[in-house]
């Protein structure tokens, strides 16, 4: 839901903007009313899909309200009231904007958008001290708000105060929350790269670098780079064909890696990431958990402790992060060998919300469920041998919000991807994407069967389209339109 929607219960009031009397709904921002009149007010930190913040203050206007006194306010978050008088181009307004633009130009002297906006106001160069000519973050907060309000992750936020203020991850280390969706980058008005130091934004150009650096095969627009696509099952009992568990067991046995990060259930249906250093540890963690678990802190920790042959199994958001960490760490640790087993994923769930939804929709206590599976649009739960089912769409309230911004179903940046879609009952779909994945598969004993690629492509396309639709709220061009909340008074 857009944060600037109009409340139909609000009454209509009359105000004046630049000498023109206009009707508008009480509580609508000055900026929105002015846009509806075709009046251009410059903005940087404003976006119609997010709550107004008033950080850049470039949208400042002069108003006359209480007792006839005039003052400067930010138009993006100042609500209109009866009798308000607004000046968007007054001498005082222009003076304030010019000062703000000079300060921004001094902070980010090479950012084209700031330079162009400053030039509109007759500013060619700042008269203030320039501390860092390469700075490109204007601290508008759009990235923090899109991450919080739309993606629902809170991976980045403001830190420090005054001239040292910046946007970064908690403790300025690799984020445990970032899902690599790239929303923060796509919404940034200056294309700043500073905040990407400890997050994993993976845009098309980033994906191409990952493909070139780590993967090998033909590139399919729906399922990514791959050299082999097959259906298989192992002798290990587990989810579907037990292939994911079997790959990890074989890799450990053959010395391809000596440490694995896996997810195991703890209390009830809750789950946590653990370091598995034995086959028994891997087997104890088998079966899929459909809740998102923070695990990347373990990878960073293992590398810093000297581990160099590490395997990780995870969903697309975790794999994106793992690849970004791998790229970052290889410069410092060129002997790092990372094996990534990716799981197909259309959506993950929040444990607390899933527990409530399962109880409501299935009359089942999630914590007593022995096994869960998503198959052909159904969420399946087994308790004491009895299977319960509900449509996945009926559990929508439990879905992690960030999943709506992820366009990767088949885990296209993994060394080898595993899922059930496209395979017969009791088998797993396996997509080999790199030499690392090929070696792992060759060292694992599996029985194969026919594969249906079309089923994989169908779900991959659905997820891509969902992400594209949600990103449309962020990246679509702002076109001034007549606001239904107000009508010019003739």
N, C-alpha and C positions, 0 to 999 in steps of 0.2 A: 504494500500500500504506500502510495506517495505521501510524504510528510506534509505537503502543502495543500491537501485537499480541503475543499470548502465545507464548513459545517452549515447545512441547510437551515438549522434552527436560528442562526444569527440574523439579526434584523438589518435592514438596509439603512445606510447612513449617507450623508452628503459631505463631501470634502472638496477642496480646491487644490489642484496641482498645476503649477506654472500658469496661474490665472484662469484655468479651465475648470469649471464646476463639474463634478462627476459623482454618480451614485456608485456605491460599492457595499459589499457585505461587511459588517462590523467584524474586526479581527483579522481580515486579510492584510498581508503586508503591503507597505507602500510600494515596494518593488513590483509586486504582482499587479497592483492596480495601474502603476505607471506603464508596465509592459503592455497591459491591455489597451492602453491609450496610444501605444506606438512610441512612447518616450523611452529613449535608450539611457539606461543607467549602467555604468561599467561594474562588473563583478569579477571576482576571482575565486572566493571561497564558497560561493553560492552554487547549489545544484538543486533543481526542482524535485529530485527523487530523495533528497536528504533533508533533515531538519536544518533550519537556518542557524548560523553560528556567529556571524559578525566578526570574524577574525581579521580579514584583510582591511576592512573598513573603507574600501574603495567605493562602495555603493553609498557613501555618506550623502545626506541631503539636509537642507535646512528646513526646519518646521517652526510653525507658530501655533502654539496650543494653549497651555495653561496661562491665563491672565495676560495674554498677548506677548509673552516673552518668546524670543526666538532662540533656538539651539540646534546643534548638529546631532543627527542620529544616523544609525545604520538602517537603510531602508529595507534590507532583506528580512529583518526580524522586528521591525517596529510596526505594530498593528494600527490600522486606520481607525479613527473615531469620528464622531459627529463634529463638524465644524473645523476639522484639521486643515491647516494651510501648509502646503509643501512647495518648496522651491528646489528644483533639481539642477538648476544652472546659475544659482545666485553667486555673487562675488565671494561670499564666505564659503559656499560649497566648493567652488573651484579652487580656492586657496587651500582648503583642507585636503582635497584630492591630490593637488600638486605636491604638497608636503609628503603625503603618504607614498606617492609614486617615487619621489626622490629617495625616500628611505628604502623602498623595495629595490630600486635600481642600484643603490649602494650595496645592498645585501646580495643581489643577484645580477651583476652588471652584464653578464653574457646571455641571459635568458631572453630569447627573441620576443616572447609575448609581453614581457615587462618593458622591454625597450620600445616596442611598437606602441603600447598604451601610454608610456611616458611621453613619447614623441607627439602623440595627439594633444597632449597638454603643454607642448612647447619645451619639454625637458630632453636635452640631448645627452647630458652626462650628469651624474650626481655631484652635488657640492659637499656631500658627507664622505667620511673616511670609508674606503673599501677594504674590508678585512680579508676576504677570500674571493678572488676573481672567478674561481670555478664553482662557487656555491650556486646551487640551482633549486633549493627548497625555500619556498616563501612562507612556510609554516601556516598554510591556509587551513589545514586539518581535514581536507576532503578525503584523504586516504584513511585517516583514523575513523572518520564517520561512516564511510562506505563499508569498512571492515566490521564496524560495530553494528550499524543499523540494518544493512542489507545482507551481508555475508554472515553476520552473527558470530564472529570469531574473536575479535579484539586482539589481534596479533601485534598491532602497533599502536602507540599512543605518544603523547607529549611527555618529555622528560626535561628536567632542569628548569631554570628560570632565567629571565633577563636575556642578555646577549648570548648565553650558552644554551638557550632553549633549542630543543631538537625533537625530531620524531624518530623513535627507535623501538626496538623490542625490549621486554623486561630484562633488566640486568645486562643489556647490550650483548646478548649471546644468541645463538641459534634458537629461533622461535619453536616452542612446543605446540603452538596453536595454528600457525600459518598453514593454509591448505594449498598455497601456490596458485590460486585461481587467477591472479593478475588484476583483480578489480582495482586495487590501489594504484597500479601503474596506469591503467586505462583512464581513470578519472582525473589523474594529476594534470593540472593546467600548464605545468612547465616541463613535463616529462622528466622529473627529477629521478635520479638513480640512487640518491643517498640512502633511502630507507630500505633498499634491497640488499644491504650488506648481510642482514641476518634473517631475511625472509626468502621465499622461494617462488616469487612471481614467475610463471612460465608462460610467456607469450609465444607466438609462432616462431619468432626468431630464436628464442631460447630453446624451443623444442628442436629446431633444426640443428643447433649446436650439440644438443644431447644425442641426436640421431647420428651425427657425423663422428662424435667422439666415442660413443659406446656401443652403438647398434650396427647390425649388418643384415641386409636383405632388401627386398623390394618394399616400397612404401605404398600402403593402401590408405586412401584418404579417410576411411572410416575406422580401421583398426590399427593403423600405424605400420611401422617397419616390422617385417617378419620374413623368415626363411623357411619355416615349417609350420603347418597347421594340422593338428591331428586330434583324435579322440582316444583317450587311454584310461586304463584303470590299473591299480597296483594290488599287491597281496595284502597291503596294510589297510585295515578297516578305518575308514574316516569319512569326511564329507565327500559325497558323490563317489568318485573312484579312488579317493585317498591319495591322489597324485601329489598334491602340494606337500603333504607330510612325507611321502616317499622320496621326493626330490631332496628335501632337507636331510633326511636320514642317510641317503646315499652320498650326498655331498660331504657330510660329516665323516662317513666311513672311508671315503676315498681321499680325504684330506684336502678337498677343494676349499674348504673353510674349516676353522676350528671353533668358531663361535657363531651363534645364531640368535637374532632377536626375534622372539615369537610373542604371541599374546595368549594368555591362559585365563580361564575363569577363576575367580576368587570366591568371594561370598555371594551366594545366589547366582544371578546372571551377570554380576559385575565382572569386569575383566581388567587385567593390567599387563603391561609389557614386561617381559623378563629376559634375562640373558641365559640362553641354553648352551651349556658346554658339554652335554652328553646326549646320546640318543634317547635315553629315558626321559630327559627334560623335554625333548621335542615331542615324543609320543604323548606325554602328559598334557601337551598343549593342543593336540589335534582337535579338529572340528572348528567350524566357522562361528565367530561371534559378530553379530551385526551392530555392534556399538563401536563408536570411534574411540580409540585409545591413544593417548599421547605416548610416543615411543622414540622420537628422534633424539631426545636428550641422552638416551642410552647409547646411540650410535656415536654421538660426539664424545661421550665419556669413554667409550671403549677405544676410540682412536687415540685420544689423549693419553690413555693408559698403556699404549703400545701395541694394541691388537691391530693386526694388519690383514688377516684373512677372515672377513666377516660376511655372514649372510643375513639378509633381512627379508621378512615376508610381510606384505602390507597392501593396503588399498591405494588407488591412484594418487590421492593427496599425500600419503606417506612416501610413496615412491618418488613423486616430484621433489619432495624435500630431500630425500636421500640422494638423488642425483645432484642436486644443487650443493649439498654438503660434500659429496664426492668430488665435484669440480673444484670446490674451494680448497679441499684438503690435499688434493694430488700435488699441488705446487709445493706444499710443505712436506708431504709424505708420499713421494713417488712410488713407494713399494706397497701402497694401499691396494688391496684386492677386495672389491665389494661384489657380492653375488646377490642380485635382487630378484626375488620371486614375487610377482604381482598377482593380486586377486581381482577377478572381475568385480565391479561394484557399480550399481545404479544409484544407491543411496545407503547411508548409514543412519543409525538412530541414536538419540540421547537416551541413556539408560532410564532415568527417572520418568521421562515422558512415555517411553516405550512400555514400562511397567504399568502405567495407568491405562494406556491405550489397549494393551493386551487383556487386561482385566475387564475393560469395558466391552471390547469387541468379541472376545473369545471366552470370557468367564474363566480365565486361567491365571494362576499366579506365575509370573515370569520367572521368579527365583526357583521354582520347582521344576522348570522345564529342563529336560535332559539333553535335548538336541533341537536346534532350529535350522531351518533351511528356507531359502526363497527359490521357488520353482514355478515357472509359467505364471507369474503374476500373483502367486499365493505365498503368504507367510505361513510356514508349517512349523508346529511346535509338538514335540513328543514328550509325554509324561507317562511313565510306567507302561510303555508299549502302546499307548493310545495316542493317535495323531489328531491334532486340532488344526484347523485351517481358517484363514481369513484373507481377503484381498489386500495386497500390499497398500493399495490406495486408501484403504480404510484406516491405515496407521499413519496417515500423512502428518498428523499433529505431532508425531514423535520424531519426524525426520530432522536431521541436522540441517540448519538453514543454509550452510555453506554448500551443501550438495547441489543446490539449484544453480550454482555458478561453476560447477565442474563439468567439463565436456568429455571426460575420458571414462568410457565404460570398460574397455578391455585392457586397461593398464599398459598403455603404449610405450612407456619409458622403462619398463622392467626388462631384465635379461630373458625371462621366461614368464609368460602369463598363464594363469590357471582359472578355470571357472566351469560352470555346468552348462551354460547356454550353448546350444549347437551340438550337444552330445546325447547319446541314448541314456536311458535310466541306468544309474550305477557307474557311469563313466564321467571323466573330466575332459574338458576342452583344454588343449595345450597349444600355446603360441610361442614358438622359439624366435627370439629377436636379436640374439647376439652370439658370438663365439662362446662366451661364458655360459649362456643358456644351452647351447648345443652340447658343450662338454658335460654339463650337468645332466641333460637328458640321456646322453649316450652311456652314462654311468648308472642309470636307473632302469631296473627291469620293469617293463610295462606291457600290458596287453592292449592292442589298438583296435579301433573300430572306425566306421564311417563318420564323417563330420558334416554338419550342415552350416556352412559359412553364412548363409542368408539370415539365419536366426541371430547370429552375432551382430551382423551389420544392421539389422532392424533395431535392436536395442541401442547399439552405438549411435545410430542416427537420431533416435528419440532423445538420448541424453545430450547430444550436440545441439539439437534444436531447442531443448529446454534452456540450456546455458545461453545460447544466442539470444533467446527471448529475454532472459533476465539481464544480460549485459546491455540489451537495447535500452534499458532504463538509465544506464550510466553513460553510454557513448553516443546516443542519438543526438543530432545537432539541435541546439536550442533555437526554435523558430518562434518569434513574437506572434502571438495570436490574441484575438479579442477574448478577454476573460468572461466566462458565463457568470462570474460573480459580480460583475459591474456593467453598467451601461452608461455611455456618455449622456449628459443632460443637454438637451437642445433648447 
